[in-house]
């Protein structure tokens, strides 16, 4: 199956298989975190990101706080910790994954 995909996607044959597996695993973890948002929340997050154009000053105070709530719901720290933990040969301490207060 991977051989057929490598024939169709240019440059894929040059990428080591372990890297492809790592990227796929991180993509699955990211999908799990993104699905924590409802469809309406995902649309609103995208709308706020487009309106802000990468600058918080382009958003109103209410929009910034709304964006903060939506991003917090994504749990970016836990996503980063789970991604590193999935790729690391050494298990990470829970403190790295969840923070000092063990917030889950």
Residue pairs with C-beta under 8 A, 6 or more apart in sequence:
2 17
2 20
5 12
6 12
6 13
7 13
12 20
22 86
22 87
25 83
25 86
25 87
26 83
26 86
26 87
29 79
29 82
29 83
29 86
30 79
33 74
33 75
33 76
33 78
33 79
34 42
34 74
36 73
36 74
36 75
37 45
37 70
37 73
37 74
41 70
41 73
44 66
44 70
45 67
45 70
45 71
48 59
48 63
48 66
48 67
48 70
49 67
51 58
51 59
51 63
52 58
52 59
52 63
52 67
56 64
59 67
77 98
77 99
78 97
78 98
78 104
81 92
81 96
81 97
81 98
82 97
84 92
84 96
85 91
85 92
85 96
85 97
94 102
95 102
98 104
